[in-house]
Amino acid sequence: MINQNATYMEESAQSAVDNFGLGFNLGNTLDANGCGTGKPVATYETFWGQPETTQDMMTFLMQNGFNAVRIPVTWYEHMDAEGNVDEAWMMRVKAIVEYAMNAGLYAIVNVHHDTAAGSGAWIKADTDVYAATKEKFKKLWTQIANALADYDQHLLFEGYNEMLDGNNSWDEPQKASGYEALNNYAQDFVDAVRATGGNNATRNLIVNTYAAAKGENVLNNFMLPTDAVNNHLIVQVHSYDPWNFFNTKTTWDSECHNTLTEIFSALSKKFTTIPYIIGEYGTHGESDISVSKSSPAEKIKLAADQAADMVKLAKDHHSATFYWMSIFDGSDRIQPQWSLPTVVEAMQEAYNN
């Protein structure tokens, strides 16, 4: 195991975001869940159809124009009744972080499907749930932060993914108190990580809005955590916008472009003193239909144009983007080779020009 502690250099949140460049989500991998407890680690990692992650995959990303990878991780099937994380699972998370570090990538580790609408979700934007789970949540982050403490500034932590209320409301919580619960979790995340000290005292941390959404009420009710250090927090939202365009559009038109410009305008007006990122984007819409290598050529072109527009707008606004899966998916990760090379080329051209 490489000890990154000797090379740690404090980096501001904005500097990190500027350096992310193009980002990719290692989705349906360590975030896969639903097969129960007590299985071999590889059973979880491959449960949703992805291969086991390798060093070659991370090296491929870095050598082909990407500078950052988001590593979604679901934890609930790997914790005992006292909230202790299984050692074998934590070691696998560390191994994949190590692959990213060896490749020279920035890496984001999060708490993923422990939130949202799945049957295992135990972190909710609900004051009663928060009261019952806050100590478990803080204990989880204390363990993660301690286990990964030696890695340098290229590793970031993201407190939670798409946190929903008890009714699994996506746009905004049904009760205003849902925002209070989310903001409390965000503060607990920051406090727990900072308390572990060492590199984590100034490591850049990411907090998400409610459901990682970006509506007016969601943005107005989001409260940035208080941090012991300045300039080390990043806000994250997700954007599969315009929603359901992949099912309803044949070309990326001015209506689509204007939707994205309005999103970035709203985010930049809200977050004037802190950087923000688009931690997930892509073509997913109703019935979870999304682009793939078997999509018609016009649909792949549609995906490429969306990605290029998103990347350019993000760069113009000093933000960064992380594509959700489709460009590097399934057996193509083993090769490794792009699943959607023309989409990647459009992203690279938009970022580099």
Secondary structure as GFF3:
##gff-version 3
##sequence-region A 1 353
A	DSSP	three_ten_helix	5	7	.	.	.	ID=ss1
A	DSSP	alpha_helix	13	20	.	.	.	ID=ss2
A	DSSP	beta_strand	22	25	.	.	.	ID=ss3
A	DSSP	alpha_helix	41	45	.	.	.	ID=ss4
A	DSSP	alpha_helix	55	63	.	.	.	ID=ss5
A	DSSP	beta_strand	66	71	.	.	.	ID=ss6
A	DSSP	three_ten_helix	76	78	.	.	.	ID=ss7
A	DSSP	alpha_helix	87	103	.	.	.	ID=ss8
A	DSSP	beta_strand	106	110	.	.	.	ID=ss9
A	DSSP	alpha_helix	127	147	.	.	.	ID=ss10
A	DSSP	beta_strand	155	158	.	.	.	ID=ss11
A	DSSP	alpha_helix	177	195	.	.	.	ID=ss12
A	DSSP	three_ten_helix	198	201	.	.	.	ID=ss13
A	DSSP	beta_strand	205	208	.	.	.	ID=ss14
A	DSSP	three_ten_helix	210	212	.	.	.	ID=ss15
A	DSSP	alpha_helix	216	221	.	.	.	ID=ss16
A	DSSP	beta_strand	233	239	.	.	.	ID=ss17
A	DSSP	alpha_helix	245	248	.	.	.	ID=ss18
A	DSSP	alpha_helix	254	270	.	.	.	ID=ss19
A	DSSP	beta_strand	276	281	.	.	.	ID=ss20
A	DSSP	three_ten_helix	286	288	.	.	.	ID=ss21
A	DSSP	alpha_helix	297	316	.	.	.	ID=ss22
A	DSSP	beta_strand	321	324	.	.	.	ID=ss23
A	DSSP	three_ten_helix	330	333	.	.	.	ID=ss24
A	DSSP	alpha_helix	341	352	.	.	.	ID=ss25
###
